[in-house]
């Protein structure tokens, strides 16, 4: 009897949830504090802020990670257009801060930015490699300005880990280093069973229990045309593994 009770207690202990792991309802508020909208600001334009994608704070809280394709290829100097981030709040509480482009990793569609004005943001901790079947979530601004600068969170799991090569914006952007990278073959990305939308690009993919960043939302598989993505979503999205973010931070002395 004692042996049976001991075995029963051991099974209960093994099946009980890890109390050190938080629920998603506790994780989301922390993640939202680190998520920002990336875009350009031009005082004479209406609206002044033009949304381009999502970003999030890492490292010392002044570094922002997003997708390289979120950034404009150039800024208009005539009317002082600037690359900025917007911290969400009520319409009267949105905070706009200028960003500096530190480095772009075009091969993995990543960009590292930095801001100096104001207080640093609560940075998201970086996790390790994700596994197939792992429960994840991602936060960002689906459809951007259409729905307003309000962060939304979606949940899913890692459906597959699959090889892919990042397409460049144009052939003119391929430099010798990028060509060599493509020739070496594709790298692996996370395929998700959750639907991301335009505007989610650059947002954090994180462990649903701990909030640690596992990757960066990068693209959505479109079954027909971009115009039909809302009415006919594929339900398949992709994310760049966090290891490439870690490399960017190490290269820039913040990890």
N, C-alpha and C positions, 0 to 999 in steps of 0.2 A: 504493500500500500504506500509506504513512504517513497519507494522508488518511483511508483506511478505518479505520485503527487509532484515529486521533484521534476520528472520529465514534463508534466503538464505545465508547471511554472516556467520551465526553460522554453517550451514552445511559445507560451504567451509572451515571454520577454523578447524572443526572436521576431515575433509577428507584430509587436507593438511599434507604433511610429516613433521615429527618432525625435525626441522632444527638443533637440537643438535645431531642428529644421522648422522653419516658419511656414504658415499657411500663405497661399497666394494673396488673400485679403490683407495680410500684414505686409507682404513684400511689395505690392503694387504702389502704395503711398511713398515708399522709400525710392522706388525706381523713378516715379514721376518727378521727384525733386531734381533728378539729374538729367532729365530729358528736355531738350530745347528744339525749337523750330529754326531751321537754317534758311537763310534767304538773302536778298539784297535790299538795301534801303536807299531811297532817293527822295529827298525832301520835296522836290517839285513834282513828283509823280503821284498819281492817284490810282490805287492806294500807294502810300509811300513804301510799304513793305511788300515784297514779292516773294512768296513762299517757294522753296525749292526742295525741301526734304527734312528729315529728322536727324538729330545728333544727340550725343550724350556725353556727360562729363566723366573723365577717367583721371588716373594719376593724382596730381596735386589739386584737382578740382578746377583747374584753369585750362586744362587740355580738353578739347572736344573732338570726338571721333565721328565721322560720317562717311558716306560713300564718295568716291572721287567724282562720280557722275552727277552728284548733287550740286557741285560747285559750278559757277559760271566759267566759261572758257576765258572770258575777259570782263573787265568792269569799265563802264563808261566814265571817262575822266571829266567830261564837260560839265555834268551836273553833280559831281561828287557822289556817284553811286558807290556804296560800300558793302562789303560782305559782313553780315551781322547774324546774331542769334537773338531769338526772342524767348524769354522765359514766360511760360504761360501764367495767366492770372485772370482776373476779371478784365473786361475791355479797358478799364481805367488803370489796371495794375500791370499790364504787359510791360516788361523791362527789355529794352533793346540795347545790346552791347556789341561794339565792333569786334570783328575777328581778324586774326592774322593767320594766313596760310603758312604752316610750318613745313609740311611735306606731303607729297602725294605718292601713293603706291598704286600706279595705274594697273599693274599686272594683277592686283587683287582688289581693285576698285575701292581703295581706302584712302582717306585723307585725315591728316592730323592738323587741328587748328588750335589757336590759343586766344584767350581774352585776358585783359589786364584790369579793365574798369570794374569797380565794385568788389563784392565778396566772392570768394570761390564757391563753387557748387559742391554739394555732397557727392563725391565721386562714387561710381559703381565699382565694386570689386570684380576682378577678372577671375574667371574659373578656369577649369582645365578642359580637355577635349570632351565633347559630348559623345554619347553612345546611342545607337539605334534603339528606339523604343523609349527614350528618356522624355519625360514630360517637361515641356518648355512653355514660355510665354514671350510675347514681344509687345513693346509699347511704342507708339508713334502717333503720327498725325495723318491717318488715312484720308486721302483726297484734299489734304492741306486746307487752304483757305475756304473751300466749299463748305466744310463742316465747322470751320472756326479753329482757332489755335487751342484745341482742347485735346490733351493726350488720351488715347484709347488703348486698351490692352486686349489682346487676343491670346487664346491658349491653344496648344496643340502638342504634337510630339515629333521627335526626329524619325521620319519615315524611312530615310535612307541616307547613306553617305556616298556621294557620287562624284566622279571626276568631271571637271568642266574647265574651259578656258575663257577668260574674260575678253569679250569683244571690245575693241577700242572705238572711240567716238568717230574717228575717221582714219583712213589709211595714212594721212599726213601726220598723225600723232605717233605712229610707230617709230621708235628710235631703235638703234642696234641692240640695246640691252633688252627691250621688250620683245624684239624679234627672237633673240636667243632664248628668252624665257618661254615663249610660245613653242619654240622648236623642241624644248626639253619636255614638253607635254603638259597636260592639264594638272591642276591641283584639285583636291577634294573639297567639296562644299556640303552643307547640310540641306537635304530636301525635307520640307515640312509638310504635314498634312493640315495646314491652316492657311487661310487666305489673307494675304497682305494686299494692299492697294497702293496705287501711286500716292506718294506722301509718306509711306512707311519706310522708304529707302533710307538707310543710314541709322535706323533705330536699333536698340539693343535687343538681342535674343538672349533670354536668361533662364536659368533653372527655376522652375515654378515653385520649388520649395525653399531655395536658399537666396534667390535674387542675384546670384553670381552670373556675370556675363559669359555666355558660351559662344556668341557670334554676333554678326551684324546683318540685319535684313538687307538683301541686295536686289532681288528681282522676283518677279512673278511670272509663272508660265501662262501665256495667253493662248487660248484654244483657237480663237478666230482672229479678231482685230482688237487693237487697243481701245477702239470706241465701244466695243461690246464687253469689256472686262467687268463692268458693273452688273450687267444683266446676265452674263454667262461666265462667272468666275470659274477658274479651273480647280481652285482649292489646293493648288500646289505653289509653294513659295520656296525661295532658297536663301541661305545665309552663309556668309564668309566666316570660317572658324576664327575664334578669338586669338589664336596663336599669332596671327598676322598683325593684330593690334598690339600685342605684347612686343613684337619686334619693332614696330614703329616707336613705341614708348621707350624701349631700351636704347634705340638709336638716338633718340632726342633727350636722353638722360633723365627720364621720369618713369619709373616702374616700381 
